[in-house]
Amino acid sequence: MNENIFNVKRSLLIILIFFINLTAISILSPSEELTYTSLKIINVFHILYLLIFFHLVIFKWKGTWKDLGFYTENLRHDIKCVFYFIFGFGGIILFIMAISFIFFKINILPELVDYNLPIKDYKYMILYFFTTIFSAVLVEELVFRHIIYRSLRNKLNVFLSILITSFIFASLHLVSGLNLIIPMTGGILFAILYEMTGNLIAPVIMHAAGNLALTLISVFYRINTL
């Protein structure tokens, strides 16, 4: 990989465009309820961001697909690592849920459920799955792991780089106390996986699997309560 493809100036540009993207989404879709229109707006801006990202790296900065963080070398090994981490992540979440309930009488599971998920609206659900499993995952992994984490890693040690990146990642997802635990845990594991493999494919797959699991929890809950 060309180590100079993402210098400080270019990394800051990518991050700035990302936050402009988020601001545009929040302005055009200010409602807290995730409607079908909101999902369409989110995906338009996600795809626009990805196109800008790819254009800058491939055409303007003369990079390659490897400069986007995707490698096919050692792919079998990297995917094995993903499965190990998926089972590990699931175990950690179950452990956190058990500790929270046994010692603090707090049931985290209801907080993972989207009680308003319209599972009978098939157009909505298709777009919802596309967003949570593909477009949002790809954008977030490119920004948080490939750009922010790697930039920090060039200046700081592994521990601080993982901690800072994961806190930013979690803060942009959920800002309330206990709710911060799940995305923070996910962010830490995604960063560790990226550090171990050096391949963005690995955290992308794990992130998508985590989002899929959370979505299915909501779907099964809604099915059983209809």
Helices and strands as residue ranges (DSSP letters): H 8-28, H 36-54, I 55-60, G 65-68, H 75-104, G 109-112, H 122-130, I 131-135, H 136-140, I 141-149, H 150-153, H 158-173, G 177-180, H 181-197, H 201-225
